[in-house]
Amino acid sequence: MAEKKKETWTDVKKIIAEKDKKELIKLIGDLYRLNKENKIFLHACYPTGVVSSEPYRKIISDALYPPVPGNRGINFSAGKKAISDYFKATNDKVGKIELMVHYVETGTKFTDEYGDMYENFYVGLENMFEKVTEELESQSDEIVDYFLPQLERIADMAADMGWGYYDTLMDTLYDFCERNGKQLSSIEY
C-alpha cells in the first residue's frame, strides 16, 4: 500500500484560495472561537481600536512569574512565543522591544522575590537582554533613550543576584552604550 503524503500548508492554501469571502469569514470566525491565542492574534492583526500588547504582556508575566510559585515552573518558551506572536501579528518593532524588556524585567523581579535560581534561568534572561540591545541597534536615538533607563533599572535590580547575572547585564549594557555613543546615567560601572 502506498504511503499517504503528509498534508502541507501549500495543500491547504490551494483549497482556501478557491473559497468565497463568506466561507473565509466563517473559517476565520471558527478559528477565532477555537482558542484564546487565536483571539489575541486576530485582534492584534486587525485592531478595532488601539493595538494593545497587554494580552501578550500577561502571557509573559504568567510564564516568567507564575501566580503560584512551585505549582508550575517558569516557562521561558511561552514568554518567547508571546513576543514572536505579537510581532507576527503587528510587525511593531518597538512593541516587540517593549515585550522583550518586560520579559527580562519580569524574570528579574521573580528571582528578586523568591531567591537565587539555577544557571539556565539567568542565561535565558541574559540572552533576551542581549537581544534587546541588538534590536535597539537599528532604532532611533529617541527609542534608545526611552529604553536605556529601563535596561539600567533591570541591571541595577540584579546587583545582588547570583551566577554572574549582574556582571553579564552590565557588560552587555556597557558594550551597547560604547558602540552607540550613549552613557549610563545612574549606575557606576
C-alpha positions as CSV (number, residue, x, y, z in Angstrom):
1,M,0.0,0.0,0.0
2,A,1.3,3.4,-0.9
3,E,2.2,5.7,2.0
4,K,-0.1,8.7,2.2
5,K,1.5,12.1,1.6
6,K,1.6,14.4,4.6
7,E,-0.5,17.5,4.1
8,T,1.2,20.8,4.0
9,W,0.3,24.5,4.2
10,T,0.6,24.6,0.4
11,D,-2.1,22.0,0.0
12,V,-4.4,23.9,2.4
13,K,-3.7,27.2,0.7
14,K,-4.8,25.8,-2.6
15,I,-8.2,24.9,-1.1
16,I,-8.6,28.2,0.7
17,A,-7.8,30.1,-2.5
18,E,-11.0,28.6,-4.1
19,K,-13.3,29.6,-1.2
20,D,-15.5,32.7,-1.4
21,K,-15.5,35.6,1.0
22,K,-18.4,34.3,3.1
23,E,-16.7,30.9,3.6
24,L,-13.4,32.5,4.6
25,I,-15.1,34.8,7.1
26,K,-16.8,31.7,8.7
27,L,-13.5,29.9,8.8
28,I,-11.8,32.8,10.5
29,G,-14.7,33.1,12.9
30,D,-14.3,29.4,13.8
31,L,-10.6,29.9,14.4
32,Y,-11.3,32.9,16.5
33,R,-13.7,30.9,18.7
34,L,-11.3,27.9,18.9
35,N,-9.0,29.3,21.5
36,K,-7.8,32.4,23.3
37,E,-4.4,32.6,21.4
38,N,-6.3,32.9,18.1
39,K,-8.4,35.7,19.5
40,I,-5.4,37.6,20.8
41,F,-3.6,37.1,17.5
42,L,-6.6,38.3,15.3
43,H,-7.2,41.3,17.5
44,A,-3.5,42.3,17.1
45,C,-3.6,41.7,13.3
46,Y,-6.9,43.6,12.8
47,P,-7.2,46.1,15.6
48,T,-10.7,47.6,16.1
49,G,-9.2,50.4,18.2
50,V,-5.8,50.9,19.9
51,V,-3.5,48.0,19.4
52,S,-2.6,46.6,22.8
53,S,0.3,44.5,23.8
54,E,-1.4,43.8,27.1
55,P,-2.6,40.3,26.4
56,Y,1.0,39.4,25.4
57,R,2.4,41.1,28.5
58,K,0.1,39.0,30.6
59,I,1.3,35.8,28.9
60,I,4.9,36.8,29.6
61,S,4.1,37.7,33.2
62,D,2.3,34.4,33.8
63,A,5.2,32.5,32.1
64,L,8.1,34.1,34.0
65,Y,6.4,35.0,37.3
66,P,3.8,32.2,37.8
67,P,0.9,33.3,40.1
68,V,1.6,30.4,42.5
69,P,5.3,29.6,42.5
70,G,6.1,26.0,42.9
71,N,2.8,25.0,41.4
72,R,4.2,25.2,37.9
73,G,7.6,26.2,36.7
74,I,8.9,29.1,34.8
75,N,8.1,28.8,31.1
76,F,10.6,30.7,29.0
77,S,9.3,29.3,25.7
78,A,5.8,30.6,26.4
79,G,7.2,34.0,27.1
80,K,9.3,34.0,23.9
81,K,6.3,32.7,21.9
82,A,4.2,35.6,23.1
83,I,6.8,38.1,21.8
84,S,7.0,36.2,18.5
85,D,3.3,36.1,18.1
86,Y,2.9,39.8,18.8
87,F,5.5,40.7,16.2
88,K,4.0,38.4,13.6
89,A,0.6,39.9,14.2
90,T,1.6,43.6,14.3
91,N,5.1,43.9,12.8
92,D,5.6,46.5,15.5
93,K,9.4,46.5,16.3
94,V,9.1,49.0,19.2
95,G,6.3,46.9,20.8
96,K,8.4,43.8,20.4
97,I,11.3,45.5,22.2
98,E,8.9,46.6,24.9
99,L,7.7,43.0,25.4
100,M,11.4,41.8,25.4
101,V,12.2,44.3,28.2
102,H,9.1,43.2,30.1
103,Y,10.3,39.5,29.7
104,V,13.7,40.3,31.3
105,E,12.2,42.6,34.0
106,T,9.6,40.0,35.0
107,G,12.1,37.2,35.3
108,T,14.4,39.5,37.3
109,K,11.6,40.5,39.7
110,F,10.8,36.8,40.2
111,T,14.3,35.9,41.3
112,D,14.5,39.1,43.4
113,E,11.4,38.0,45.3
114,Y,12.0,34.2,45.5
115,G,15.7,34.0,45.7
116,D,18.6,32.6,43.7
117,M,17.7,30.5,40.7
118,Y,19.6,28.0,38.6
119,E,22.2,29.0,36.0
120,N,20.0,28.4,32.9
121,F,17.4,30.7,34.4
122,Y,19.8,33.6,34.3
123,V,21.2,32.5,30.9
124,G,17.7,32.7,29.5
125,L,17.3,36.3,30.8
126,E,20.8,37.3,29.7
127,N,20.1,36.1,26.2
128,M,16.9,38.1,26.0
129,F,18.7,41.2,27.4
130,E,21.3,40.9,24.7
131,K,18.6,40.5,22.1
132,V,17.0,43.8,23.3
133,T,20.3,45.6,22.8
134,E,20.6,44.0,19.3
135,E,17.1,45.2,18.4
136,L,17.9,48.7,19.7
137,E,20.9,49.0,17.4
138,S,18.6,49.7,14.5
139,Q,16.3,52.2,16.4
140,S,16.4,56.0,16.6
141,D,18.1,57.8,19.4
142,E,14.7,58.7,20.8
143,I,13.7,55.0,21.1
144,V,17.1,54.0,22.6
145,D,16.8,56.9,25.1
146,Y,13.4,55.6,26.1
147,F,14.5,52.1,26.8
148,L,18.0,52.7,28.2
149,P,16.8,53.8,31.6
150,Q,14.6,50.7,31.8
151,L,17.6,48.4,31.0
152,E,19.7,50.2,33.6
153,R,17.0,49.7,36.2
154,I,16.8,46.0,35.4
155,A,20.6,45.7,35.7
156,D,20.6,47.6,39.0
157,M,17.9,45.2,40.3
158,A,20.2,42.3,39.5
159,A,23.2,43.7,41.6
160,D,22.9,41.1,44.3
161,M,21.9,38.1,42.2
162,G,24.0,35.0,41.5
163,W,25.6,33.3,38.6
164,G,27.2,36.5,37.3
165,Y,23.9,37.8,36.2
166,Y,24.5,41.4,37.1
167,D,28.0,41.3,35.5
168,T,26.7,39.9,32.3
169,L,23.9,42.5,32.1
170,M,26.3,45.3,32.8
171,D,28.8,44.1,30.3
172,T,26.1,43.9,27.6
173,L,24.8,47.3,28.5
174,Y,28.2,48.9,28.7
175,D,29.2,47.4,25.3
176,F,25.9,48.7,23.8
177,C,26.5,52.2,25.1
178,E,30.1,52.2,23.9
179,R,29.1,51.2,20.4
180,N,26.3,53.7,20.2
181,G,27.8,56.7,22.0
182,K,25.5,56.5,25.0
183,Q,26.2,56.9,28.6
184,L,24.8,55.0,31.6
185,S,23.1,57.6,33.8
186,S,22.5,56.1,37.1
187,I,24.8,53.1,37.5
188,E,28.5,53.2,38.1
189,Y,30.4,50.5,36.3
